[in-house]
Amino acid sequence: MYNQETAKIVIIEDDETIRDGYAYLINHTSVYKVVSTYPSFDVAKHKIVKDAPDVIILDIQLPGTSGIDALPVLKKLLPKTYIIMLTVYETEKMILDALANGASGYFTKNTSPAKIIEAIKEVMQGGGPMSPDVAKKVIMSLQKNQDSPLTKRETQILELIARGKDRSQIANELFIEIETVKTHVKNIYIKLNVNSKADAIKVAKANKLI
């Protein structure tokens, strides 16, 4: 257990206003001390071990190395440090990737500094704090049918179809050929016993496959 009176915080965030705002408020309204702030992981990685932070507040959308890719590297460099993700986006995949890569908390950028200060305390006590909207997405993901007849890739494609993406957009997003997308869609229709996108989405949602 860390001594909360002396907890050291590092903020890695490319938006200067957010970075400075959080740093100022943590330093002036809590027992924690922001020892360093960085505009990117690429700048932070050479100095962060010397900072020896107890908690890192890490933005996901960073220039250069993204926060998601930086996470496992930071966990290797500083295995005992807790990492709280900060993001504009909260797609299910991003949340689950961050948690799988070792994030201790996950917040959207509209979170008040008071909540972030509370989250620092919570992670140091072994908790996993999240914004309510993030927690909702994690719960929805856990509620999905684990006995789905669809493969992981088919589920991914059906989720993109449900979000209104066409075949070429899906191909681009998943770095696969359009023909491959067509084959997957055909297999989805066969497995779900449907003949249209609308029916596939309807059946998948009714059975919690997406």
N, C-alpha and C positions, 0 to 999 in steps of 0.2 A: 504493500500500500504506500502510495506517495504521500509525502507531507504536503498537504494542500496549501499550506502557507507559502511554500517556496516553489510551487509548480511553474515550470517554464513553458511558454507557448511560442510556437513558430507559425507564421501565417504565410502560405504560398498562394497568391492570388494576383492575377494580372490586372485587375481593375483597381487603379490606385485609390480611388475614392472609397471603395469597399474595404480595401486592405488597411488604409490609414484609419478609417472609421472604426473598424473592429479593434484595431490595435489601441487606439486612443481610449475606447470605452472599456476594454478589458483592463488596461493599465490603471484607469481612473475610477472604475466602479466595482472592482473585484480584488480578491487577494492574489490573483494570478499576474504573472509578468510576461509580457511579450518581449522575448529577447532578440528576435530578428523577424523581418518580413522580406519576402522575395517575390518578384514579378513572374517567376517561372521555376519549374523544377530544375531546368538545365543550369540556372544560376545558383539555385539552392544546394544542389547535390555536392558541390565541392566544399561547402562550409557547414552544412547542417549537422554533421557528426560532432563538430566542435561546439555547436549550440547546445547539444545534449538536451533536446526538448522532452518534456513529459507528454505533451500533446501537440500534434500538428493539425492545423486547419488547412485543408487542401482543396483547392478549386479543381473541378474536373476539366473545364475547357481552358486549358493553358496553351500558350504558344509553344511550339516544339513538342516535347514529350507531354502527353495528356496526363491528367491526374490518375486515370484508371491504370495507365502503363507505369506511372511513377510509383503507385502503391506497393507492388511487390518488391521494388528496388528499395524503397524506404523501409519496408518491414525487414529486409535483409540487413540494411545499414543500421537500423535502430529497432531491434526486435521487441524491446520493452515499451516503445513509444506508442501511444494511442493516436489513431488518425480519424479525424472527423471530416467527411466530405462535404463540400459546399458546391451547389450547382444551380443553374437556371433550369436544367432539364431533369425530369425524373422518370425516364422510360424504365420499364420493368427490367429490361436486359441490363441497362446501365447500373441500376440499383443492385441487382443480383451479382453482377460482375464485381462491383466495388466490395460488396460484403464477402464474396468468395475470395477476393484478393487481400482481405485483412482489415477492411474499414471497420471502425468501432461505432461510428455514428454517421448519419446521412441527413443533410438539411438543404432546403432550397434557399436561394439568396434573399427571399423576402422575410427570412427569419429574423426576429429582433435580436439585437446584441445580448439582451437579458437572457433570452432562451439559449443562445450560444454559450454564455457563461455557465448557465445551469447544466448544459450538455457536457462541458468540460468536467464539472464536478461529477456528473453521472458516469462518464466513461472511466474516470479514475477510481470509481467505486465498483467497476466491473459491469456497468450497464451498457445498453446499446440504444442510445437515444436517436429518434428520427422525427422529422416533420410528420404531422398527421397524414398528409397526402402521400408521403413516401411509405409510411407504415401500411396504409390502405393497399397500395400496390403490392407490397410484399405478401400481405394476407391473401389478396386475390390470386397471386401466383401459387401460394401453398394450397389454395382451394381447388386448383385445377385437377382434373381427373388424371390420376397417375396411371390408370389402365387404358390410356388412349390408344386407339389402333394406329394413330398417325405417328410417323417418325418425328424426330426433333426438327429436321429440315422441313417436313411437310407442315408441321405446326407453325413454324416460323413464316412460311409462305402464306398460309391461311390467315395468320395475324396481319400480314402486310396487305393482303387482299381486303380484309375487313377494315383496314385503315384507308381504303380507297386507292391503293397503288395498282397500276397496270403491270402487265407482264414485263415490259422493258424496264420499268422503274425497279421492279423486284430483282430482275437480272443484274442491274447496275448496283443495287444496294448489297446484294449477296455475292457479287463478283462471280456470277455463273452465267451460262449461255441462256438465251431465251428458250431454246429447244428443251433445255434441262428444266426450266420453269414449267413449260407446257407438260412435260412428262410427269412432274410432281403433281400438277393440278389434276391431270387425268387420274393419277393414283388416288388423290384425295377424293375425287368424285366417286370412284369405284368403292373405296373403303367406307364412305359415308352414305353410299347408295343414293346419290343426288345427281342432277343434271345441270345445275346452274350455280353461279357464284353465290347468289342470294340464299339458295337452299343450303349450300355448304356452310355458310356463315351461321344461318339459323340453327342447323343441326349441331354444329360445333359449339355454339353458345349454350344451347339447351343442355348439352351433355358435358359442359365445362371443359371442352377440349382446348378452347382459347379464352 
